[in-house]
Amino acid sequence: MTKCTFDLRQAEVTSQLAPKGGGWRSLGSDPFFELQDIPDIQQGWYRISVGIASDKPFYPRLYFDFGNGFNELESAKLFKTGRSRFSVTTMLRHAPRRIRLDPTDEQGSFEITKLRLKRLNKAHFGVFAGVKAAKLFMQGPVQNFDRMVRSGKSLVQGRHFFSINPNVSPRNDGDRYTLWRETFDYHSSHDRLEIEAELADLAAPPIVSLIMPVVDPDPALLNEAISSVTDQLYQNWELCLATDISCPKRTQEKLKNWADRDARIKLTHSETGGLYSTRCNAALSVSTGEWIARLDPEDQLAPHALATLVLTARDRPDGDIFYSDEDRINSNGRRSEPHFKPDFSPELFRSMNYLSHLTMYRLRHVRGVGGWSDKHPGSEEYDLTLRIWDHVARDEAIVHIPKVLYHNRKAGDPTRSPFDLLGRTLGAGNSIEAVHAVQDHIERRGMAAEVLPMENRPCLRVKPALPERLPKVSFIIPTRDRADLVKNCILSICEQDEYPNFEILLVDNNSTDPDALRYFDNLNEDGIARVIKYPHPFNYSAINNWAVSQSDGEILALINNDIAAISSGWISEMVGWAIQDRVGCVGARLLYPDNTIQHAGVILGIGGLVGHGHRSLDRNEGGYFYRPNVVQNLSALTAACLFVRRDVYNKVGGLDEVDLKVAFNDVDFCLRVRQAGYLNVYTPFAELYHFESTTRGAEDDPAKVARFNSEIDTLVRRWGPELAKDPYYSPNLTLGGEDFAIRIDR
């Protein structure tokens, strides 16, 4: 068989799917199509695809029954590869007996086309999986998967199949970035006049001083870097160049020629050798601008870079530090690997120097902290920004400009891996200095914490210290029956020995299963958990609010009954962040049983509402610039595992048990906590499995559907502007999915 097409209208469907016009409506969290008459399929690679059109994000998954029924270990995510197209490249070892397609795990309407399987030859495989993988294809379809992983492909392995994420290919990312640039980037043909008109209205255009320490750059790239300054739309700048004895004579002469031609180019030189910080400070000593920015001698500024910085500073007079997005440029001028950054996230910045380029500071603050320091060689820029942040002492003073204003390049190394822009700042040779720079910053802030380098990541971990007297944690676990899930959840709490001061409140909401009731009674009698009855209709918010009133812990831990810890130390990690004065809610990293991400923070605006960032990404993958792997601030987190101080919970009035009884109450709660002035924190160093049980049953009757729609209306009505712009997610990334893909639509 080389091709096979399945008409889903003739498939067996679950009761949670209902026809709607020419399409379908999902009524619950587990709708699926089941295909039973499967033709004989030869071993080999297949492209499996289906079209799904909906007004909200869908996350389809395929399940294969090879004789042992359907299970998570024999399932593969379908990836979005077109506007309404989902595909996966899969190697099947033998024919499945049945195939199941789960189009979504949420309610919503959609249209779906036929499911197609196409057997791939070598040429097709190269298109879908990449050239390196195609070479491995020639050597055999089964024996080379570890090598395929090393070639850069994302692999999911089951007992009877393997699948490859088609969206990993740099070519795919490059195509999206090309489309983004055509749609959203600066275009001189129509943007130049508008920017020049705005600049003409400036009453007193400030001088921007660009600091460039020069050692021995590629002469051609140095010319391009300086030309990118002289070609700026904004012309009220000065370029301050600093060299020393290590700079070749030919380079010094070239720089002198530039300075002779343009009085705005200033040159300083020392006949002794010097550190990077010495050269930067020498350039700083001749600067006269109100603003200071750095430019490496082999990188380039976008033509509108300084104009955008100055105009943003005009509009944000409270700003003291301004930073932009950036990308990589190669020797042929091709741009790739854009880093679309979030607005300022204190915890993310302590995890990595994501501000990087292009960053502009007020001159008085640079001089106020003594300029560049030689204390942390290799991490001078990181250290400078940390010290200025401490100096101004306001997060609001750090302003993000979501435009690509800087093109980063490392000469002579065209094979640098994606996302190595961060590695240049926090690479293996510099990580210890970055650790020390952030540790100094932490101590200046009076925070008790240890800063650690992360293994295999150019990032850091800030690990808060616990006080000598551990605050009591009240674990609140609502359940109805499901003793099997509750046992794993409670064992995750009781079997750890690193945090002894806790209580468990198991909230029984109308359980009827005799085995479950017997188990709950034993928990109560043995003093393992306090079982409290909530004999009312299910209302997640009311259950938790009532249980909070029955608890006495300083830290409240809202926990689903289907959570199970993966490793020790998770409670200490969550508590360590929850006790910080500025922190409100703390969320963990949750995984599906197949070791893909279920929750790495909530992103506002996905599909018009909310989504889980990096959902279905493999646990070991880096994601978008390592975001799933580092501590950071986020707008919202799931209440499946949420820690919060009791005073914060009470201050904002707990969960909304009137308008948000079941859905979105955690998002609403987190947004109210943020509105009250606190920062919500996601930490991947508390990692748990989330089995996503269906304890409450399907959302498939008219009353439940009406309630769900009402809760959507409440969330939109209450938080519409916030949903439209999540500060911790770039407007240059898609709202049509949870994979941090580059946005390509207006």
N, C-alpha and C positions, 0 to 999 in steps of 0.2 A: 504494500500500500504506500503510495507516494502522497496522496491527498485524501482528506476525509472531511466532510462537512456535516454538522449536526444541527438540525432545526430544533431550536429550544422550545418552540411551540408544541412539539410532540414529546417533550421530556416529561418525566414525573416531576411534580413540583410540591414543595412543602405548603402547609396551610398558611404560612406567613407570606405567601405570594398570591396576589390577586390580579386578574387582568384589569387594565384600565385603558379604555380606548384601544389604540393600536399597540400599547405598551403594557407595562406592569407597575404595580405598586407594592413596595415592601411594607409589611405591616408590623414587623418585629425585628429582632436582632439576629435571626438565623434563617433567612430565606435562602433557598437553593433550588437549582435545576439538577435532576439526576438522570444521567444517560446510561442505559442498560445494554442496549444492543451494540456492543463495540466490536468492530471488525478486527481481524487478526492484524496486529501491528508488529512489524519487524523491529528488532533492536536497532537503535540509531538516534540521531538528533532530529528533533522536530521543532518547528515554529508553530506555536499555538496562539491564536489570536481571536478576539471578539470585539465587537463595537458596542459601547455602552454610552448613551447620551442622557445626561441628566443636568439639572440646574444646581447640583451639589456634588462634592467630591465622592467618588466611589472607589473602593479598595477590593477588587475582585480577587478571589483565591480559588485555585483548582485543587481538588482532592482526587487521588487515585486509589482504587480498591484493587490490590494485587492478590486478593484471596484472604485478607485478614480484616476486611472492612475498612471504613474511612477513618483516618486518624491524622493528627497534626504533623506527624513525622513524614507522612507521605503526601504533603501538600506543598504547593508552590504559589507564590504571589504572582499575579499578572501585573506588569508594569505599564504605566501610561506612556505610550510611544507615539501618540498623535492626539489631535483634539478630542476625539471620541474613541480612540483605539487603544486597547490593552493587549499586551503580548508578553510572551516569555519564550526563551530558547531552552529546550529541555532534551536531555538524553534519557530515553526509556529503554530499560534493559529487556523488558518483554511486555506483552500486551496487558493492559489493565482490564479487569472484568467489568468495572463500572468507572464512570467519571462523574464527578459532581462539581458544579460551578456555583460558588457562593458569590453573587454579584456585589453584596454589601453586607455590613452588619448594623445598618441603621435604617430607620424608616425613610421613605421617599419614593418618588415616582421616577420611572426611567423607561427608555426604549433600548432594546437589545437586538443585535443582529445574530446571525448564525455563528456557532463556534467552529473554527477551522483548525485542522492539523495538517501541516505540510512537512514532509520528510525533506531534510536538507542534504544537498551534496556539499562538497568542499567549498565551492565558490559561494554558495548561499551562506554557509556557516561563517566564512570570513567576513561577510557583510554584517551579520547579526552579532557575532561574538568577538570580532577583531582579528587582525592579521596573525598575531602570535598564537592565539587560540586555534586559528585555522591550521597552522603548522602542526600543532599537537593533534589535530583531527586526523592528519595524515598518518600519525604514528599509532592510532588506535583510539576508539571512542571512550574507553573505560580506564586505561592505565595511567593517565597523565593529569589527573585532576589537581593534585597538589601543585604541579608546575603551572597549571592553568590559573590557579589562584595567584601564584607569584607573578603571572603576566598582567595582573591588574583587574581580573574579572571577579565579580561578586558571585560566589557559588553557594547553592543550597543543596545539601546532600541528604537523600533518603535511602532506604534500603534498596529500592528498585529504580530510582531515578536520580538525575542531577539536573539542576536548572541554573541558568546564567542570567544575571540582571543586565538587560540590554542598555540600560541608561548609564552604565559606568564608563562607557567608551568616551575618551576625550573628544573624539570627533563629534559625538552627539552634543556634548556640552558646548563645543566650539560653534556648532551650527546654531544653537540657541543663543549664544552670545552674539553671533553675527546678526541674528534677527533683532535682538535687544538693541544693539547699537544703531541699526537702521531705524528703529522706532523711537528710542528714548534718548540716545546720546546726543552730544553737541554736534550740530551741523552748521558750518559757517554760512551756508547759503541762506538760511532763514533765522538762525539764532544770533548771528553776529550783530546785526543792526539793533535788535532788541536789547542786547547787553550793552552796546555802546551808548544807546539812549539813556539807559539807567545810570551808567557811569557819568554821563554828562550832567546829571542832576546832583551829583555829589558836591556838597558845599566845600568840603576840605578833604580831598582825596589823601588818605594816609600813605606814608611810605611803607612798603613791605620789604624787609631785609631778608634776603635768601642767603643762608649760611652753607658754604660748600667747602669742606676740607678735601684737599687733593693730595694724593700720594703718587700713584703711577697708573692712571686709567688708560684704557684704549683711546688713542688720540681721536679716532673718528667718532667714537661714542661720546667723548668729552665735548667735541664740537656740537654734536646733536643736543646734548644736555644744555649747553649754554645757549644754543639757538632756540631751544624751547622756552628760554626765559626772554630773550630779545623779541620773540614773536608773540608775546603775550598781548591779549586785548587790553589788559590793564598795564599802563606804562609807567606808573609811579612806583617803581621798584629800585632796589639796588642789590647787586650780586656781590657778596663778600667772600672772596676766595682766600684760602690759607694754605700755604705750602711750607715745607721745611727741607732739611738737607736730604731727606729720602726721596724727594721729588726730582725726577730726571731733568737735566738742563733743557732738553727739547720741549718738555711739557711746560716748564717755567716760561720759556720764550713764547710759546703759544698763548699762554695766559696773559703775558704782558702785551702781546699784540691785541688781544681782545680788550684789555683795559685801556690801551692807547686809543682804540676806536670808539669806545663808549665810556663816558665819565661815570656812569652809574655802576660800572664794574670796578670794584676795589680789590687790590691785591696786597696781601701781607705775606712776608716770608721770614723764616727763621733759619739761621745757619747751623742750628743744633737740631738733633732729632727730637721728636716729640710724640706724645700720645695723641690718640684721636681727640680726647677732651681738650688737650692743649691747642690743637689746630682749630677746633670749633670756637674756643674762647678767644683765640687770636682774631678770627673773623668777626666774632661778636664785638670785640673792642673797637672796630672801625664802623660798626653799624650805627645808623641814625634813625632807623624806622620805628614806627609805633608798634609794628608787628614783626615777629621773627618766624621764619619757617626754614626747614632743612631740605636740601636737595643733594642726592648722591651724584657724583660726576659721571655716572654711566646710565642714569635714569632720565626720564623726561617728564615735563609738565604738560598737561593738556592745554590747548590754546586759551581756554576760558578759566583756567585754574585760579589765578590770582584775582580776576574779576569776581568770580563766584565767592571766593573767600571774603573779599572786601565788602561785597554787597550783602552777604549773610551777616557779617559783623555789624554793618549798619543797621540791619533789621533786628539784630539780637545784641543790644548794647550791654546786656547782662553777661555776655559770653566772654570768657578769658582764654579758652582753648577751643579751637575749631579743627575738626578732622574730617577727611573725605574717604570715599571708597577708592580702590586702586585695582590695577590689573597688572599683567605681565606683558612685556613686549619683547619680541625676538629681534635678531639682527636684520630680518627682512621687513620689520615694521608691523608684523602680525601680532595682534592683541589677543590674549586668552586669559583663562584663569582669573576672572574677576572676583574680588573679595567684596561682596555686598554686605556691609556691616550693619549691626543694629545701632540704635541710639545708645547713649552711655549706660553701661551696665557695670557697676563697681566690682561685682564678683567676677564677671567675665574678664575685666581688665586685670584683676589680680591673678587670673588664670593664664592670661596671654596678653602680649602687647598688641592687641588688635587695632589700636589707634594707628600705630605705625605711620604710614605716609598717606596723604599729605597732612601734616599737623602744623597749625599756626598758633603761636603764643603771643601774648602781650609782652613787649620788650621789658617793661618794668618788673614783670613777674620772673622772667628769665634771669634778670640781674638780681632780683630780690632773693633768689635761692642760690646765687653764686655761680650761675651758668652751669656748664657741663662739668661733671665730677669724674675724677680718675679712680674713684673707689671701686667701681664695678666694671672693669674693662670688658668690652664686648656687649654690654647692656646699658651703655651710656644714655641712649635715647629713652629707653624704658624708665631708667632711674630719674631722668630729668622730668618726664611727664608725671611720674609719681610724686616727686617733690613739689612741682608746681600745683598739682591737685591738692596736696596737703597744705600748701601755702594759701591758696584761695579758699579752701575748706568748703566748697559748694559743688555738689554734683551738677547742679543746674548751669554752672559756669562752663561745662564741657559740652560742646554743641556738635552734633553730627550733621554733615552735609551729604545726603545720599546720592552723590554724583561721582563718577570716575574722573578724578582730577590728576591722578599720578600714575605713570607707567613705570613699573619696576622691572629691572633687568640685571642679570648677572652675566657679564661678558664671558664668552668662551665656554659656556656651559648650556648648550641648547637642550640637554636632556634632563634638566631639573624636573623632579616629579611635581605633580599638581599639589598645590597648597604649600609649597616650600617657601612661599613668601613669609609665613610665620617662622619657618625653620631658620631663616636668615637672622631673625631676632633672637629666637630661643633654641638655636641649634645645639647639638651635643657639646660643642666646645664652649658655648656660652651659658649653658643652662645653670651651672652652679652660681654664676654671677647674677643671673636673673633671679634665682632663689634668694640670694643675699639682698638684692635690691628690693624685692617685695617684702622680705623679712624686716628690713629696716623700716619700710613704709608701715607695716603692720604694727611695729613697736611704736613708731611716732603716733599712730592712731590710738594707742593704748589697748589694742586687742590682743588677748591671749590666744595665740595660735602658732602653729608650726607650718612653715612653707617647705614643700617637698617637690622635687622634680618628678615628672611622670615618665614611666618607662614607655619607650617607643612612641612618644608623643612630644612635640616641641611645646609643651604646656606645663603648667605648674598646678599643684594642689595646695590650697590653704586648708589646713586641718585645725578647726577650733579646739581649744583645750576645754575640758570639763572642769567645773569648780570642785573643790574638795567635798562639799556637801552636794550630792547629786539631787537635782530637783525630781520630784515624783512624777512619773508619767502615767496617765490614765488612758489605757487602750480601750476604745469603744468599738465593739464589733457587732453590728446588727446582723441577724440571721433569721431565716425561716427554714427549719429542718437543716439538711445538708451537713450532717455530722462529719462526713468524710472530708469536706473542705475545712470545716471549723477545726478539726484535729490538727491538720497541717499548719493552719494559721496560728493556733495557740502554741504548738511546739516551736514555731519560729521565735516566739517571745520567751517561752519558758526555758528552752534548752540553751539559749545563749547565757553566758556567765559574765559578760563584760558590763552589764547594766542591771543591777539588782533591785533598784528602787522603782517598782511599778505596781500597778493593779490592772486587772482585766475585768471589764464589764461586758458580758455577753448579753446582748439585748434580744430576747426571744420574741419575735413578732409573729404570733399565732402559729407556732409549729404544731404539727399533728403526727409526725412520724414517730412511732414508739421507740425505735432505736435512738433517734436523735434526742428525744426527751429523756431517755435513760442516761445517755451520755452527758447531757446538760446537768442532770441531777448529780451525777458523780463529780463533775467539775465543781459544783457548788459545795458538796459535802466534803470534798478533799481540799477545799480552800484554794484551788487553782484559779478559779474565776468566780466572780459574783454574777450569777445569772439573774437578770431582772426582766420581768414580763412587761411587754408593751402590747396589750390586747386590743389594739385599734387597727383600722385600715392602714395599709402601708403608706407611709409618708416619710421618706428618707430624712428630710430636714427635721421634722418633728421628733423622730426617733432619736437622732443625734442630740438635738437641743435638750430633750428630756433626760437623756443619759448623762449629758454634761452636768446637769443640775444634781445628778445623783453621785457624781464623782468628786474626788478631792485633790487630784493631781494638779501641779503647777503647769505641766505640759499636757495638752490634750492630743491624743493620737487617734485620728479617725481612720479606721482600718476596715477594708472589705473582708468578708469571710473567706474569700478565695485568693488570699495573699499567702505566699510562702517565701521565707528568706532564702537567699542563695548562699550567703556567706555571713560570718560573724562581724560584729562591729557596726551594724546598720543602725541600731538604736542610738549608740553614742554619736554617730555621725549626724543623725537627724536632730538630736537634742543639742549638740554643739552649735548648730546653726540657729535653732529655735530660741536659744537663750540670748542671742545677740540683740541689743537694744533696738536696732533699726530694722530687724528682721520680723516679718509677719508670719506668713505661711512657708513651710518647708516641704518639698515634694521629693520623692525618690525616683530612681529609674526602675521601671517595671518592664518585664519581658514576657512574651508569650512562651508557652512550653517548648516551642521549637527554637528558642534562643534568638528570636528577633524582637525588636523593640516594640512595646505596646505604648509606653509613655516615657517621653523625655522632655516633658513640659507641654503646656497648651499654647497654641498660637492663635491669636485672635484674627478673625476675618476669613479663615479658610472656609471656602464654600459659602461665604456670607455669614457664617456663625463662628465656629471654633473648630480646631483640629489638633491632633497630637503630632508634634514635630518629629520627623524621622520615623514615623510608624512603619514597621515591617523591615527596617534596616537590620542587617545582621549585627549581633551583639559586638563583634570584634572589629567592625568597620569604623572608620573615622567620621563618616558623615560629612556635612558641610563645614569645613574648617574646624573639625573636631568638636563641634557644638554638643553632640550627645555625650561627650566624654569628659566634660569639664563643669565645674560649679559655675553657675551664672544666675543672674536675676531674670525672671520671666513674669509676664503679666498674670498668668494663672497656672494652676496645677490641679491634678485630679485628686479627689477626696478618697480614692481607693487606698491611698497611703499618704496621709497629710498630718503633719505635726504643727501645732500652733500654741503659743502661750495662752493660758486661760484669760489673762487680762486683755489680750488682743481680741480673743473670741467674744468676750462680753462687751468690749468697747464698740464693736460693730454690730452687735445684736445677734450673733450666731447665724445659722443658716435660715434662709427664707422658707418658712413652713406654710405660708399662705399661697404665694404665687408660683413657687418653685418646689413642689412637693417631691418630685422624682428626678427630673433632668435639670442640668445646668446650675444647680444650687452651688456646686463647688466653684464654678467659674464666677458666678455672681459674688460669692463670699470673698474669693481672692481679689476681685476688683474693688470691693468695698474696703478690704484691708489695705490695698494699695492707695485707694482714695484717702484713707485715714493717715497716710504718710509713711507707711511701712514698705519695705522691700520684700518681695517674695523670692525665695531661693530654691533652685533645683540643684540636687546633688546626685551625681552618678555613683558616688561611693557608698550609697545605700541602695543595694540592688536586690530586687525580689521578683519572683514569678507572680504573674497575675493570670489566673485561669479563666477570668471573665465568665463566671457561672451565670446561669439563667435562673437563679433562685426564685425570682418573682414571677416567672412565666413570661409568655409572649405579650407584646404590646399590640394585640390584634383585635380587640373589640372596640366598638365606636367610642365608648367613654374614654378609654385609654388613648385612643388616637386624638380625640378632642383635647384631652389634658395635655398631651405632648405638644400639639400645635399651639396651645395657649402658653405653654412655657417658652416656646420659641418666640412668640410675640412679646412676652415679658422681657426676655433677654435683649431683644432688638430694641424695644421701646426704652429700656433702662440704660443700655450701654451702646446705642447705635454709633456715636462718634468714636468710642474706643474700639469697637469692632472694626471700624473702617481703617484704623491705623494703630497697629501694635508697635510700640516703641522698641520692642526687643526682636523685631522681625523687619527685614528690609522691604521697602516698597518695590524694590527691583527683583524680588523673588515672588514666585507664583502664589496665588490664592486658590488655584485650582487643584492643589494636591498638598501632601504633607512631606515631600521629599526635598524641599529647599531648591527646587529647580528654578532656573532663571526665568523671569517673567518675559513673555513674548507678546502679550495682548494688551491693548489699552483698556 
